[in-house]
Amino acid sequence: MKLKMLDASALCLLMISTLTVMSNATIAPALPGLANEFSGTTSSGLLVKMLLPIPALFVVIFAPILGWTADKFGRKNQIIIATIVFAVTGSAGAQLQSLESILISRAILGICVAGLMTAVTALITDYYAGDKRSQFMGLQQAFSNIGGIIFIVTAGYLSGISARLPFYIYAMAILLVPLVFLSIHDNQKSHKQSVSNSDDIDTGWKFPLLGCAIFIFCHMVVFYILPTQIPFFMAEIGVADPSLSGLAIGMSTLTAAITGVLFGKLVTKIQSYGVALVGFLFMSLAMLVLSQATSYSLVMLGCSLMGVCMGLIMPNFMVKGMELVPSAKRGLASGVLTSSIFIGQFVSPFITSSLISKFGYSDFYLSAMVFTVILAIAGTTILKKQSSITSTFNRGN
């Protein structure tokens, strides 16, 4: 069965998914301008740098909590509240007069992102099953990446006029509130049944969920090399133009979007464990290319291969992580998976920077290649076993 792309609820969930990318990407081009504006402020250098990671930290802290509230009080209400507060706190940075107040607004923004991601993932699992769920998760990944490209390009243009203008992009989220109100509906019947029966059902969901969270975390630690290390690596090999590093990173986003669209068809043909194998091997190949890169063309190739991995691995392990979770626990489960994404993003620069300083870029990339080959083997083995368990469970029900 094909997914109905013009369905209002499907379109709404995809549009909401683009907001989660905005939490970091939107103000990235404005950071140099903000640093100049607040140059006279004590510790301004550190505070400006903290504007990017602070939302991710609060996503990590609040995602499990807001996953629980999505189960307890409903997905729709949480999305509406989070979207409104997202628009207000995100755009507040355009008017706030101190770095400390902007940091606070960014922290609240991270809480909103946690609320959106957990509720949206739970709703996707409520609405879709089987191949449809895989197709939609792939489309969600594609929309997120396309949104990232649009927002970062727009923010780059606006930051050339004023460092404060990119903050207003967040206000666009308010336009989605009427669409959410009209098109999103909690699956109340399924939810009530699951609340009453979930204690009696043991689907063995906790360990598969934890395993998928670990794989997502490991993937993000390696993938986040792109925004945190590639610009410095390019400078070391003699490519100093910042716009070229942005183009290389943007290429990974583009290939991730394209691959995300194809994810549903691919998982139908080679199963989730096959997708895990292909995805991580693409990342291994990317690391090999970067280890030998001495030109911009090879860096572009490596980044493109990394994007293929992102487009496959993220929806694959999100789908598998939620597969066995009872309906009453889907919000909580999506909170665990969401936290794993942002923990990986948060710790990646600390892990990779220390390894690069010790081994150098080339040996670091080769080490990362070996690590991702191990992930490919482990992911394939574990998901194949989980698929057998899932088939057995489905036959028994």
Residue, then its C-alpha position, 0 to 999 in steps of 0.5 A: m500500500k502506498l502512503k497518501m502524501l496529501d493526507a492532512s495529518a501526514l503533511c502536518l507531521l512532516m512539517i512539524s518534523t522540520l522544526t526539530v532541525m531549526s533548533n541548532a541550524t537556524i542561528a549557526p550563520a549568525l554566531p560570528g555577528l553575535a560574537n561581535e555584538f556582545s564582544g564587550t560582555t564578560s565570557s561572551g566567547l564561551l556564551v556565544k558558542m553555547l547558543l548552539p549546543i544548549p538546546a540539545l542538552f535540554v532535549v536530552i534531559f527532558a525527552p524521556i519526561l515529555g515522552w511520558t507526558a505524551d502518553k499520559f495527556g495526549r500527543k496533540n495537546q503537547i504538539i500544540i503547546a510545544t509549537i506555540v512556545f517554540a515560536v515564541t522562545g525561538s524568535a525571542g532572541a531577536q529582541l533579548q538584550s543579553l546573552e544570558s537571556i538568549l541562552i535561557s530562551r534557547a534552553i526552553l527551545g530545547i524543551c519544546v523540541a523534546g516535546l515535539m519529537t517525542a509526540v510526533t514519533a509516537l503519533i507516527t507509530d500510532y498511525y502507521a504500521g509495517d511498510k507504511r511506518s517505514q515509508f513515513m519514517g524515511l519521508q520524515q528524515a527527508f523532510s527534516n534534511i530538506g528543512g535543514i537546507i532551506f533554513i540554513v540557506t535562509a539564515g545565511y542570507l538574513s545574517g548578512i543583513s543582521a545577526r538578529l534576523p535569523f531568530y525570526i525564522y522560528a516564528m514561522a512555527i506558529l503557522l502550523v498550529p491551526l494545521v495541528f489543531l485541525s488535522i492531528h487526532d490522538n488515537q484514543k481507542s487504541h490508547k485507552q486499550s493499551v493503558s488498560n492492557s499494557d501491564d499484561i502484555d510482555t512484548g520484550w520491547k525494552f532491550p530492543l529499544l535500548g539496543c536501537a538507542i545505542f546504535i543511534f547514539c554511536h551513529m550520531v557520534v560519528f556522523y557529527i564529525l561533519p559539522t564539528q570537524i570537517p571545517f577544520f580538516m578542510a583548513e588543514i588540507g588547504v581548503a580554507d574557504p568557509s563557504l566550501s565547507g558549508l557546501a560539503i556539509g550541505m551535500s551530506t544533507l541533500t544525499a540524506a534527504i534523497t536516501g530517506v525518500l528511498f528508505g521505505k522501498l529499500v527496507t521492503k527489499i532487504q529488510s531492516y538488518g540489510v539496511a543497517l549493513v548497507g548504511f554503516l558500510f557507507m559510513s565506513l567507506a566515507m571514513l576511508v575516503l576522508s582518511q585519504a582526502t587531500s582535495y576538496s572533491l574527495v571531501m565532498l565525496g566523503c560527506s555525500l557518503m555520510g549523508v547516505c548513511m544518515g538517510l538509512i540508519m536514523p529511520n531504520f533504528m527509529v522504526k525498529g526501536m518502536e516496533l515492539v513498544p506497547s501503545a501506552k509506552r510509545g511516548l516514553a520510548s520515543g523519548v529514549l530514542t530522541s535522547s540518544i540522538f542528542i546525547g550523541q550530538f552533544v558528546s561527539p565533539f569532545i570524543t572526536s576532538s580528543l582522538i584527533s589531537k592524539f592520532g591526527y585526522s587520517d588515523f582517526y578516520l581509519s579508526a572510525m572506519v573500523f568502528t563503523v564496520i563493527l557497527a555494521i556487523a553488530g547491527t545486522t546480527i542484532l536486527k536479524k535476531q529481532s526480526s525473528i522475534t517480531s515475526t514469532f510475536n506477530r504470529g502469536n497474536 
